Amino acid sequence: MTTVSAATTRALEIRTDLLTRVAQAHDASHYLLRPEAVARAQDVPDVVAAFAGARRRGLPVTFRSGGTSLSGQASGAGLLVDTRTRFTRVEVLDDGARVRCQPGVTLRSVNGRLLRHGRRLGPDPASEIACTIGGVVANNSSGMACGTVDTAYRTIESMTLVLPSGTVLDTGAPDADDRLRALEPALHRGLAALRDRVRASEAMRATIAHQYSMKNTMGYGVNAFVDHESPVKILEHLVVGSEGTLAFVADVTFRTVPLLPAASTTLLVFDALEQATDALATITGSGARAIELLDAASLRVAAADPLADASMRAFATATTQTALLVEYQATSAEGLEPFEEAARAVVGSLDLATPAELTRDPAARGRLWRVRKGLYTAVAGARAPGSTALLEDLVVPVPDLTATVRDLGGLFAQHGYDDAVTFGHAKDGNLHFMITPRLSDDGELDRFAAFTEDMVGLVLGRGGSLKAEHGTGRIMAPFVRRQFGDDLYAVMREVKALCDPEGILNPGVLLTDDDEAHLQHLKLVPPVGTAAAGDLADVVDRCVECGYCEPACPSRTVTTTPRQRIALLREMVTAAPGELRELERAYEYSAVDTCAVDSLCVTACPVGIDTGKVMKVRRAQRHGAVVQRAGCVAADHWGGAVTGLRGALGVVDLVPTPLVTAASKVGRAVLGDDVVPLVGPDLPGPGPRRVSPGDRLARGTGAAAGASVVFFQSCMGSLFSPADASPSPGGVGPAFLALCERAGISVAIPEGVEGLCCGTPWVSKGLTDGATAMAGRTFDALWAATDGGRLPVVSDASSCTHGLEGVGSHLVGEARERFERLRVLDAVTFVRHDVLPALEAAGRDPRTAGSTLASLVLHPTCSSIHLGVVGDLEAVARAVADDVVLPLDAGCCGFAGDRGMLHPELTAAATRAEAAEVAAHAREHGRADAYVSSNRTCEMGLSRATGEDYVHVVELLEAVTRD
């Protein structure tokens, strides 16, 4: 790592190690340029310093935030500046009418903060889970419903710019134009001259009027010269859609649009393309917000999707049919009714291949939208190993849509792209298509080049734009002159020269003189092989490097992300021997050791990749027979192991913390920091031993004792004592049993529970043999305790519940079949649906008794998300407190059992945003009465991060229902 002096006393962090440069080279596009260095900018002075350093060294500069852009605009071979990590502030203004945000925050995060104000951002791209404000501005994002009215260009109010010269300019300041004239006189003068030149040319004005009557992200937004008068406002709007080639956007203020939560959806299937496109004007006139077109190939793909609406099965052999997915939106259910009335009249007048009905039902709407949104998943996930999922977009005037779809299908057939699908935002004439070429093959590359040339001719011949939403990037930069003509292309060239006279910002993006630039720097995707990923290799090969997984990853700001972990595996396939050795060494810590294996990545991955499982495979691969045998021994003697660990924690609790910390540091230095935990002052003492069948509150060992539920207490509650703020001295286990007793629910405890475990510690560490051994013993005990699956099993820690659900994957034969009959529930689910109603019937509901707390802050764990029980967790929390705060930035804490003790930097990074939000809430509203979650080690991680004692929500419920 090297540093460059910033304009502050702090140094700008710049990394030049191979792994960082290789990992950061990958984005969602099919281009790959390896940067010479990666800088992590924290503020505007850092950006100014990065510009100064790059100019001195003659390095080009590329800004990277979400990395979800598809056209190559986020890759560069010089200095890559990461703005995702620190540029994440959001300020809601005027009760949500406006919002100021920095470039590293995701669109979903901004909209989450606007939700309570009934507002949202205008652009609505499909990548909203991961795309950031920087990319939204840089690409002039739009989406399914925003059309040309609510784009970034149309909803920008002001921004703070950093020019390559180092000039910082707030375009919203009253004297902004005067400051631009004073600080950058040549730029101010040049923009005014270009404005006058464009306005004086009837031909250029006519071209601009036509080009921007459609969605258009080709070249610079030269419509700014017509739409705005002052040079500073022209500059502001030229920067929108400039793809990082003119200036850095340090923050931006948007005008927001109303949130339309009420929706009604229908799928209209026609026998022919012409019927569908002929109906567009009528459907649009009825007030439809979104109209998505799906061609026959798309319908065939949807027919094979088991999660799509059942009506799609009829189109497994579709050849001519075309569908329109239509949605109406309003601010309220009442406001939706006039749109539905108009829609029914329109639908009744159409000649449809199948009957269609409008539905408001969220589940039904979800199945219909699955038809559209599942296309990417289906085609990308089924592509051949080594091929690229190439998603492109274009736009033509709506009257030319029919001919364009037909001719595009002809090009697919002509060039051998038989698996291509075409879909898009039909209301805007905006089409997307996906092909899967193998770019490593010279013959296929020639085919792709020929297809691209024919496609360009087709679109421009129809008066369209080669890019509607995805940005020019590298893929369409050679064709900007052809689309706009020589005069406007010259204007664009002058804009670039005025803003970036040294040409250091993102060269090769948006403008180029190289007619074959789109065929260079292509990213190849070699299969990773079983040596890298075991039996998950085929799953890994599906990765399209979209980056949707990254916002949920707890290690995203400290080491690597799921996308980068897979990209590095691919890079190691083709790396030279020297680079391979260096990457392999660095990969162990940066990818394997610091992965929390929480698997939240799979919940966001469009092709269903669980990178956490892949890292577990990597951990298993590095364990030899001796280590695997040790895992089995631990499983066979788990009761004694827990007793020993509890004893050790008791000793540690008596020794002064500095001595223990020093000793653990020595151990880590000798044995490794992935073996010996770092012991600090926040390590709890030992917890109480687990409840056994003979204890007072336990009611027996199964159906014979009249029990109605089997309680499987987590080991973690026994290893670690409850938090100091816990109202339950024994922790969550005894609290759960006390609640059941009050509710009149009889509980059984499995025999030998003190030696049983859900298996998560073995699975997460890659100790596969031990995991199998423990799974067998645990299943046998649960099968007996549940009377062959008749009784449900409840665990008091969400990670243990999740682990128990996975026990069956380690069983074989009859045991696996029997395991499927077991019903495993998390404690919060059982409490919500069984305990709370029984307490209410007994007159002990805290909500009616007036014993609830005023407020609490809730942290949902990653296991709660996987289990689908966040709603249950929140419901129990609302039974405990009148006001429940669920931080918008809540995510996996990264503690991951013992990972937060082995690698405390992981938890520190994972919880930084959530801890800041919790602290901000306390400053504004005062400290909450309680801080809760549903897993002991997660509670430890959040306590460390926030300085507040987190406890299990069941412990609080037990306290507020006491006599």
C-alpha positions, 0 to 999 in steps of 0.5 A: 500500500502507498499513500498520496498526501491529501489536502488534509492531515490524513493521507489518501489510501492507495493500494497497489497489491495484485489482489486488489487491482485484479479484484477491482478490475471486474465490473458488470460489463464484458470489458476488463482493464486492470488498474495500476492502483486503487484509491479509496477516497473518503471526501472531496479533498481525497478526490482533489489529491487523487486528481493531482497525483494522477496528473503528476504521474500521467495516469488516467482516472476512473471512478468506481462505485457500484460497478453495475454498469454494463457498457464498460464505463467503470473500468480503467487501466490507470488509477481506479478511485473507489467512492462506494466505501465512504461517499454514502451520506443521504440528507432528506430535504423538505419532507422528502420533496428533495434529497441530497446524496453522495455517489456511493449510496445505493438507489435502494438505500436512498429510496428507503429513507424517502419511503416514510415521506411517500416519495422516491427517486425518479429513475427506477433501474432494475439494478436498484439493489446495487447501483449507486447514485454515482452511476445513476447520474453518470449514466442518466439512468431511467427504468421501467416506469420513469420514461423520459420525464423522471430520468436523472437529467430531468430530476437533477436540481444541483450537484457538487462537482470536482473538475480534473483541475481540482476546482470544486463547484457547487452548482446550486450556489446562488453565485455558481455561474460567477464562480465558474467564470472566475475559477475556470474562465476558459470552460465558462467561455467555451460552454457559452460559445458552444451553446450559441453555436448549437442554437444557431444551427437549425440542423443541430437543433433538429437532430437534438429534438429528435434524439432526445424525444426518446430515451438516449444515453449515447454521447454527451447530453448536448440537449443541455445547450438547448435546455439551459442558458447559463454555462454552469447549468449547461455543465451540470446537465452535461455531467449527467450521462457523461460516464465519469469523463468530465468531472467527479460528482461529490454529491447531488440534489434530486427533486423526488417524485411521489411514491405509488404503492398501489398497483394493479398488474395484468399480462396480455398475450397476443398471437402476433407481434403486430397485435401487441405493438398496435395496442400500445397507444391505447394501453398507454392512453389508459394510464399504464405506468409500465408496459413491458414487451416479451417476444416469443423466445421470452415466453418460451423461457418463462414457460420453463420457470416453475416460479412464474405464473402457471398460465405461462406453461401454455407457451412452451412452444410459442413461435409468434406470440408476444406479451405485454406486461402492464402495470397501473400505479397510484398513491392509494387503492382508491386512486387506482380504481379509475385506472383499473376501470379504464384498463378493463375497458381496453383489455375487453377490446383487445383480441388476446390469445388468452384471457387476462385479468387485473390483479392487486394481489402481491403474490399474483403480481409477483408471479407475473413480474417473475415472467419479466424479471426471471428472463435474465436469471434463466438465460444467464444461468443456463448459458454454456460455461465460458460464455458471456451473458451480454445484455444490451439495450436500444431505442427506436420511435414507437411506430418503428418498434414492430419492424425493429423487433422483427428485424432484430430477430432476423439478425439473431437467426442470421448470426446464430444467436438462437438463444437470444431473447428480446424484451423491454420497455415498450411504452418508450420503444426501448428494447433489451436483448440478451445473447451469450457469445463466447468472446474467447473464440476468435470465430465467435468474436468475428461473428459478434463484430458482424452482428454489432455492425448489422445491429447498428445499421438497423437501429440507426436506419430506424431513427433510433439510439444505440443506447437508451439506458445503459450508457455509451461506455466502450461498447458503443463509443465507436458509433457516436459520430455515426448516430449524431453526425459530424457537427454534434460530434465535434461539439462533444469533442470540444466539451471533453477538451474544455472540461478535461484538457489533459484527457485523464478522465476515463479515456476510451469511454463515450468517445473514441477514434478507434473504430474497433474499440468495442472489440478490445479489452474483452473480459473472458470467463474461463470455467473455474474447475472443481479444484477451485470450487469443488462440486459447486464449480458449475454453479460458480460458472453461472456468475455474470459479475453483476454486483447485486450481491455486494451491498449485502456482503459484510466484508465489502469494505474490508477485503473482497465481495462475492463478485470479487471472490468469484472473479479472482477464482477465474483470474487464477485459472489463467494467471501466470505462475508468479501472479498465481502464487501471489493471488493464492496467498492473498486469497486465503485471507482476503476471500476465504478467511474474511468471508462471514459465510452468512450467504446473504449474497444468494438472496440477491444473486439473479442466478442463485449463487451462494458464494458463502458455500463456495468459501466453505468448500475452500476451507474444507479443501485446505483441511487435511485428514488430521484436521477433519478427524479432529472435527469428528472427535469434537462432534463425538465429545461435544458436551465435554468440549462445551464444558471445557470452553465454559470453564476456560471462559470462566478463567478468562473472566477472572484474569485482567483483560490486558493480560488475556489480550496480550496472551491471545495476541501471542497465540495468534502470532504463533498459530495464526489469526484464523485459529486463535481468537483475539480476546478483548474486554467485551468477551462475555463470561460463561453462560449457564449450562443447557436445560436438560430433560430433568430440569424443573421447567422442562416437561419431559422427553417427548409425546409420552410426557404430553409435550406439544413442542420440542425445545433445542437450546443453542450451545451459544447461550451456554457458552456465553453469558447473557448481556449485562442489560439482560432482564433474564439471568439465565438468558434466552433458553430459560426465558423461552421455557418460562414463557411457555409455562405461562402460556400453558405450553408443555415442552420436551427436551431431547435426551443428551441435548448437552452433547448435540449441536445444529452443526453450524460450527463444523459447516462454517469451518469446512469440517465436513466429516464432523458436520456429518457426524453431528448431523446424525446424532442430532437427527436421531435425538430429534426424531425420538423427541418429536415422536417421529416428526409429530412435534415441532422443533424450536431453537432459541437462536436464529443461526441455530434454527437455520443450521438445524434446517440444513441438517438433512443435507448431511444425512443419507437414505432413510434418515434424510427422508425422515428429516424432511418430516421434521418441522423446525421453527425459530423461537420468534416464530413459535412465540408469535404464533403460539405463545403470544395468543396463549398469553393474550388468552390468559390475560398476560399480553403486555400490550393490553397490560400496559407493561410494554417498553416505550422503544427498542432498536431491532437488529434482524440477523442474516439467519432470520432473513434466510428463514423468512422470519424477520416479520415474526421477529418484528411482531414479537418486538412490537409486543414488547415495545410501543416503538420499534426501530429497524435501522435501514442500514441493518445487515449481517454483523459479520460476527459469524459465530467466532469470525468476529473474534478471529477477525474483528476488522470484519465485524467493525466494517460490517456494522459501521453503517448500522452503528452510525445509524443507531447512534444518530437515532439516539442523538435525535430521539434519545437512547432506546429502552432496549436493543434486541436481536435473536442470536447471542453472537450477533448480539455480541457483535452489535454490542461491540459496534454500538456500545449498547447491550443487545439481548434476545427479544424473547428475554424482554418478552419474558420480563414484561409478562412477569407477574 
